[in-house]
């Protein structure tokens, strides 16, 4: 997950898991509450993982705008490595990356 709202001009990259509200966090671990919001999910397919990852954000953002939504108040975005469609290539060799971007209320 990428956090765009640290206030220092940089973003942070957080590796983690999505959990239900109220789950306890073990000592020494960090957590980030994600406020309830609508999200767009892009399914980015390809054989080259570098290409899939580098194109995920712009392709998902473009699809959001083409469908009449906005994502100009985005505070985070997230890659989700959904197994097995990410970890095990399809018959044609493609993998699928799920890419989440919060969208504005219209």
NORUR-V205688 format. One record per pair of residues at least 24 apart in sequence whose ideal C-beta (glycine too) atoms are under 8 Angstrom apart, sorted by the first residue. I is the first residue (numbers start at 0). GAP is how many residues later the second one is. D is the distance in whole Angstrom. If there is no record, write none. Layout:
I&GAP&D + I&GAP&D
This chain:
0&31&7 + 0&75&6 + 0&76&7 + 0&77&4 + 0&78&8 + 1&74&6 + 1&75&5 + 1&76&7 + 2&29&7 + 2&72&7 + 2&73&5 + 3&70&6 + 3&71&6 + 3&72&6 + 3&73&8 + 4&70&4 + 4&71&8 + 17&62&8 + 33&42&7 + 36&65&5 + 36&66&8 + 37&64&7 + 37&65&5 + 37&67&7 + 38&61&5 + 38&62&7 + 38&63&5 + 38&64&7 + 39&24&5 + 39&27&8 + 39&29&7 + 39&31&7 + 39&60&7 + 39&61&5 + 39&62&8 + 39&63&5 + 40&57&6 + 40&58&7 + 40&59&6 + 41&56&7 + 41&57&4 + 41&58&8 + 41&59&7 + 42&53&5 + 42&54&7 + 42&55&6 + 42&56&8 + 43&52&7 + 43&53&5 + 43&55&6 + 44&45&8 + 44&49&5 + 44&50&7 + 44&51&5 + 44&52&8 + 45&48&6 + 45&49&7 + 46&42&7 + 46&46&5 + 46&47&6 + 46&48&7 + 48&46&7 + 51&43&6 + 51&45&5 + 52&26&7 + 52&44&7 + 55&41&6 + 55&43&4 + 56&42&7 + 56&44&7 + 58&40&8 + 59&39&5 + 59&41&5 + 60&40&6 + 63&37&6 + 63&39&6 + 67&38&7 + 68&34&5 + 68&35&7 + 68&37&7 + 69&33&7 + 69&34&4 + 69&36&7 + 70&30&5 + 70&31&7 + 70&32&5 + 70&33&7 + 71&32&7 + 72&29&8 + 72&31&5 + 73&27&6 + 73&28&6 + 74&27&7 + 75&26&7 + 76&24&5 + 76&25&8
